[in-house]
Amino acid sequence: MGHFTFEEMNLMCIYNTGTRAGLMESLTEMRGYLPPEETELMALTDSALHKLRAMPDAEFDSLELYPDFDE
C-alpha cells in the first residue's frame, strides 16, 4: 500500500499536520464540509484516507509531504 498518486500527495501536503493520525483527522474533517457535488475531491480524499489507514506510522514518517513548486 502507500502508492499515492500525485493528486493524493498534493492533498496530503495541504492538510499535513506532521503525524499520520493528525493528517487523517484533518482530511476526515475537511471531507465533512464537502458538498455532495464535490465527487472528485471526495473520492480523492477517500482514496488517500484508505491508504493512510493501511500504512504504519514509520512508513508515513518516510513520506516527503512538502509541496514541489518546481513541477
Number of C-alpha atoms within 10 A of each C-alpha: 9 15 9 14 12 9 13 19 18 16 18 24 17 15 16 20 15 12 12 21 15 13 19 21 16 17 21 14 11 13 16 10 8 12 10 7 8 10 11 9 16 18 12 15 20 16 14 22 19 14 14 21 14 10 13 11 13 9 11 16 12 8 10 10 18 12 13 9 5 4 4
